[in-house]
């Protein structure tokens, strides 16, 4: 008795799964985001061993003690790190055109905030001075993207 050999091509199915959820920001991050949305102000929190932390986390990463006084910082600051993205990937990156990820130590803060520079991304360097560019009033939603980007000054 002979066995017949049947060759079949592998079957492929492309599937996209999404798991939408809501996440509570809590009182510390919630206050920071409300400041962006409602006041166009950037708030930090003074914590032990770190100075003014932006964005605030509510405690000191040095000794775990509770955060203290809220401090309004300026919308201008100094770039402390840069990574240029020349070929953004849609849905992965925050811009479809080239940009730079930056860390910005805002004036009045002792830590750096991660964000982006769009215009002038190819000229931004460590030590550059930048200023926040706010999203329009009707577009602010209480997210870090209420600051649309930073621009060189």
Phi, psi and omega per residue, in radians:
X1 nan 2.232 -3.130
X2 -1.705 2.565 3.090
X3 -1.709 2.343 3.073
X4 -1.624 2.470 -3.128
X5 -1.835 2.090 3.135
X6 -1.852 2.231 3.118
X7 -1.774 2.199 3.103
X8 -2.168 2.449 3.072
X9 -1.296 2.544 3.090
X10 -1.105 2.562 3.093
X11 -1.639 2.446 3.136
X12 -2.198 2.466 3.038
X13 -2.407 2.166 3.099
X14 -1.583 2.246 -3.088
X15 -2.344 2.411 3.073
X16 -1.988 2.204 3.110
X17 -2.054 2.345 3.095
X18 -2.228 2.564 3.137
X19 -2.236 1.378 -3.129
X20 -1.161 2.476 3.111
X21 -2.669 2.830 3.048
X22 -1.915 2.504 -3.095
X23 -2.255 2.251 3.107
X24 -1.306 2.338 3.141
X25 -1.394 -0.349 -3.090
X26 1.377 3.042 -3.022
X27 -1.231 -0.539 -3.069
X28 -1.378 -1.040 3.136
X29 -1.120 -0.637 3.096
X30 -1.018 -0.738 3.117
X31 -1.164 -0.715 3.109
X32 -1.050 -0.850 -3.117
X33 -1.176 -0.635 3.083
X34 -1.112 -0.637 3.082
X35 -1.072 -0.710 3.108
X36 -1.124 -0.859 -3.043
X37 -1.222 -0.887 -2.945
X38 -1.591 -0.484 -3.028
X39 -2.028 -0.214 -2.959
X40 0.919 0.787 3.096
X41 -2.222 2.592 3.129
X42 -1.916 2.075 -3.084
X43 -1.894 2.460 3.011
X44 -2.138 3.065 3.128
X45 -2.316 2.321 3.112
X46 -1.338 2.227 3.135
X47 -2.350 2.690 -3.089
X48 -1.024 2.278 3.033
X49 1.348 -0.091 -3.101
X50 -2.181 -0.255 -3.062
X51 1.391 -2.454 -3.115
X52 -1.607 2.058 -3.069
X53 -1.747 2.215 3.098
X54 -2.338 2.158 -0.108
X55 -1.265 2.622 -3.097
X56 -1.247 2.585 3.087
X57 -2.052 -0.182 3.042
X58 1.675 -0.038 -3.132
X59 -2.709 2.909 3.089
X60 -1.538 2.235 3.065
X61 -1.320 -0.140 3.115
X62 -1.433 -0.907 -3.068
X63 -2.225 0.064 3.088
X64 1.368 0.047 -3.124
X65 -1.246 2.752 -3.099
X66 -1.161 2.530 3.078
X67 -1.128 2.771 -3.092
X68 -2.040 -2.232 -3.015
X69 -1.031 2.436 3.029
X70 -1.481 2.405 -3.074
X71 -2.301 2.230 3.041
X72 -1.382 2.250 3.095
X73 -1.871 2.920 -3.114
X74 -1.348 2.841 3.082
X75 -1.574 0.107 3.056
X76 -1.915 2.712 3.133
X77 -2.994 -2.999 -3.080
X78 -2.054 2.333 3.105
X79 -1.262 2.252 3.120
X80 -1.919 -0.224 3.083
X81 -2.788 2.616 -3.103
X82 -2.443 2.416 2.967
X83 -2.418 1.976 -3.098
X84 -1.474 2.364 3.067
X85 -2.009 1.839 -3.082
X86 -1.519 -0.435 3.125
X87 -2.241 1.414 -3.121
X88 -1.092 2.629 3.086
X89 -1.836 2.135 -3.116
X90 -1.006 2.443 -3.125
X91 1.268 -0.168 3.070
X92 -1.787 -0.772 -3.100
X93 -1.722 2.752 -3.091
X94 -1.365 0.033 3.132
X95 -2.548 2.586 3.092
X96 -1.607 -0.229 3.058
X97 -1.859 2.807 -3.107
X98 -0.928 2.570 -3.088
X99 -2.760 3.105 3.050
X100 -2.220 2.292 2.896
X101 -1.293 2.402 3.113
X102 -2.376 2.680 2.866
X103 -1.841 2.244 -3.091
X104 -2.114 2.134 2.990
X105 -1.593 1.801 -3.101
X106 -1.181 2.603 3.121
X107 -1.086 2.140 -3.090
X108 1.787 -0.167 3.130
X109 -1.855 2.755 3.104
X110 -1.936 -0.086 3.077
X111 -2.153 2.969 -3.076
X112 -1.860 2.588 3.119
X113 -1.830 2.306 3.091
X114 -1.435 2.322 3.095
X115 -2.794 -2.761 -3.109
X116 -2.335 2.698 2.940
X117 -2.056 2.212 3.138
X118 -1.736 -1.143 3.119
X119 -1.321 2.217 -3.124
X120 1.458 0.260 -3.106
X121 -0.981 -0.550 -3.096
X122 -1.414 -0.136 3.134
X123 -1.894 -0.215 -3.070
X124 -1.221 2.438 -3.127
X125 -2.542 2.841 3.054
X126 -0.987 2.312 -3.109
X127 1.703 -0.236 -3.139
X128 -1.151 2.587 3.073
X129 -1.653 2.356 -3.120
X130 -2.341 2.854 3.114
X131 -2.394 2.495 3.121
X132 -1.139 2.462 2.987
X133 -1.966 2.012 -3.047
X134 -1.458 2.519 2.967
X135 -1.160 2.689 3.116
X136 -1.028 2.622 -3.094
X137 -0.855 -0.796 -3.076
X138 -1.313 -0.152 -3.123
X139 -1.782 -0.168 -3.114
X140 -1.344 2.328 -3.017
X141 -2.160 0.001 -3.067
X142 1.557 0.689 3.076
X143 -2.313 2.948 3.126
X144 -1.071 -0.385 3.117
X145 -1.353 0.045 2.954
X146 -1.137 -0.426 2.865
X147 -1.599 1.912 -3.069
X148 -1.082 -0.793 -3.125
X149 -2.992 -3.084 2.974
X150 -1.999 2.621 3.089
X151 -2.167 2.646 3.098
X152 -1.177 2.470 3.073
X153 -2.150 nan nan
